[in-house]
C-alpha cells in the first residue's frame, strides 16, 4: 500500500480532523484514510445513473427536455446523409 504525507495542513483543519477522529473513536490517520476512501472511491455503477438523474432534475426543473435520445439519433442520421 502507498503512503501519503500532507504538509502545510492549516491548523484549524488539523484540529477539526482531531476532533472528528476522536468523536468516531479513530486515530487521526484512520479518520483521514476513511475520508479519502469515501471521497475518492468510485460509486457503484447504479449510483451513477441516480446521481446523473438528480443533476438533470436540478438543472432543468420543470423544463426537462423529452425524447433527447431520439432527437440526437435523428440529427446524427441527417448529418450522415449530408456527408
C-alpha positions in Angstrom: 0.0 0.0 0.0 1.1 3.6 -0.6 2.0 6.2 2.0 0.9 9.8 1.9 2.2 12.7 3.9 0.3 16.0 3.9 2.4 19.1 4.5 1.1 22.6 5.3 -2.2 21.5 6.6 -3.9 24.5 8.2 -4.1 24.4 12.0 -7.9 24.7 12.0 -8.2 21.7 9.6 -5.8 19.7 11.8 -7.9 20.5 14.9 -11.1 19.6 13.1 -9.7 16.3 12.0 -8.5 15.6 15.5 -12.0 16.2 16.9 -13.7 14.3 14.1 -11.4 11.3 14.7 -12.0 11.4 18.5 -15.8 11.5 18.1 -15.6 8.4 15.9 -13.1 6.6 18.2 -10.4 6.6 15.5 -6.8 7.8 15.2 -6.3 10.9 13.0 -4.7 8.7 10.4 -7.6 6.3 10.3 -10.1 9.1 10.1 -8.2 10.8 7.2 -8.0 7.4 5.5 -11.7 6.9 5.8 -12.4 10.4 4.5 -10.2 9.8 1.4 -11.8 6.5 0.7 -15.3 7.9 0.9 -14.4 10.8 -1.4 -12.1 9.1 -3.9 -13.7 5.6 -4.3 -15.8 5.5 -7.4 -19.5 4.9 -6.6 -21.2 1.7 -7.8 -22.5 2.0 -11.4 -26.1 2.0 -10.4 -25.4 5.2 -8.3 -24.0 6.9 -11.4 -27.4 6.9 -13.1 -29.2 8.1 -9.9 -26.7 10.9 -9.4 -27.0 11.9 -13.1 -30.8 11.9 -12.9 -30.7 14.1 -9.8 -28.3 16.5 -11.6 -30.6 16.7 -14.6 -33.6 17.3 -12.4 -31.8 20.1 -10.6 -30.6 21.7 -13.9 -33.9 21.6 -15.8 -36.5 21.5 -13.1 -40.0 21.5 -14.8 -38.5 22.3 -18.2 -36.8 19.0 -18.7 -36.4 18.1 -22.4 -38.1 15.0 -23.7 -37.1 12.5 -26.4 -33.5 13.7 -26.3 -32.1 10.4 -27.5 -34.5 10.2 -30.4 -33.7 13.7 -31.4 -29.9 13.1 -31.2 -30.2 10.0 -33.3 -32.2 11.8 -35.9 -29.7 14.7 -36.0 -26.8 12.2 -36.5 -28.6 10.4 -39.3 -29.3 13.7 -41.0 -25.6 14.7 -40.7 -24.5 11.3 -42.1 -26.7 11.8 -45.2 -25.0 15.0 -46.0 -21.5 13.5 -45.8 
